[in-house]
Amino acid sequence: MNEDFLLNFYTDDIEFNFSKIEILKKILSHIQHIEQVLLHKINYIFTSDTNILRINKQFLNHDYFTDIITFDYSDSESVSGDMFISIETVNSNAQQYEVSFENELFRVLIHGVLHLIGYDDKTEEEITIMRKKENDYLSLI
């Protein structure tokens, strides 16, 4: 991990403590190496369904819940961004897909970074690539 990398965690309208920081740093370091990008500043903001819906409506004109909304502040030299994550949706997705909450949370944390470095998930082909990348990086846990 480059020495200028900043990784921050915040909560907005919920109480949540993310305790697996060292594991996430390992994954992000691996992503940085494999994808050949320079991570500069990543902010994860854990929030509620109510707040994620408000953000989705206000900034994206989408009227639905989602697990993550990513705001990309990257430039040509480095990757930076804010990621709002609905802990409630992550939890319900974990139950729906029959995986642990921790596994689903890490998938979402990785998913957001993949968006920041240029991966998308609008087409079936893009979704397939994104899922493969997520699974590859999840295997590091």
N, C-alpha and C positions, 0 to 999 in steps of 0.2 A: 504494500500500500504506500503510495507516495506520501511524503511527510506533510504536504500542504492539504491533504484530504481532510475535510470536515464532515463528520457524521453526527447529526443531531436528531433527538427524539423529543416530541412534544405531545401533549394531549389537548384536546379542545372539546369541552363539554362532557367529558367522561373521565373516569379514573381508570388508568391502565398503566401497568409497569412492564416494559419490555426488558427481559433479563438476559436474553441470548445475544448480547452485543458482540462478543468475541466470535461466535459462530458466524454471525452476519458479516463481520469484518473479513473473515476468512473467505467467505463466498464472494464478497465484493472485490477482494484482492484477486481472486481467481478470474472473475468476470473481466476485471481491468486488464489482466494479462492476456487472456484468451481473445478478447474482443479488440485488444490493442487500442484502448481508450484511456484517457486520463480523467479519473474521477476527481472532482474538485470539492463540491459541496452538495450533500444530499440531506434533505430534511424530511423525516417521516413524521406526520401529524396524525395521531390516532384519534378518531372521532366517532360519533354516533350515526345511525341511519338518518336521523332527522337532519343533522348538519350536512351529511354527504348529499342528501337530496337537495338541500338549499343551494349548495355549491354547484351541483350539477345543473340546476335550473338557471342560476344566476350567470354562470360563466360558459356553459355549454348548450344552453337551451334544451336540455334533456330532462324530461319529467319522469325519472325512474331512479330506483336505488341502484347502487353499484358498490363493488368492494374497494375500488381505488380510483382516484382522479389524480392525474399527474400534470404538473405545470413545469414545463421545460424551460430552463434559463441557460442552457448550454450555449457555448460559442464554438468557434472553429478550433479552439485549442483544448477545451475541457468540458466535462459533463457536470451539470448542476441542475437541481430541481427540487420542487416541493411535491410531496406525495401525501395526499389525504386518504386515510384508510379507515373504512367503517369496520370497527371491531365486531359489531352486530352481524353484518353481512358476511364477514369472514367466518364467524362462528356458524351461521346457518348454512353456508356453503360447505363447511367441513362436515356438518351432519348430513347434508344432501349427498355429498360425494363419498361419504363413509371413510373419511381420513381424520387424523387428529387435528385439533385446532392449530397446534404448532406447525404441522406440515402445511396446512392451508395458508397460515400467516406468512411463512417463509416463501411460499409460492407467490403470494401477492407482493411481498417485499422485492423479490427478484423480478417479477413481472414489470413493476414500475421502473426499475433501472433499465430493463431491456427496452422499454419505450423511450427512455431518455437517450439511449445510444442508437436509436433509429429503427428498432423493430416495431412492427405494427401488427394488428390483429383484426383487420377489416374483412379480409377475404379468407376463404377456406385454406388456401396455400399459406398465407401469413399466419393463420392460427396454428397450423401444423408445425411450422418452423418455431413459433413462439413456444408452444407446448414442449417441443423437443428440447429447446434451450432451457426452459424452466426445469424440466426433469433432469437434464444433465447437471445443472447447478444445484438442484435439490439433493442429488446423490452425494454431494460433499458433506451433508449433515451426518 
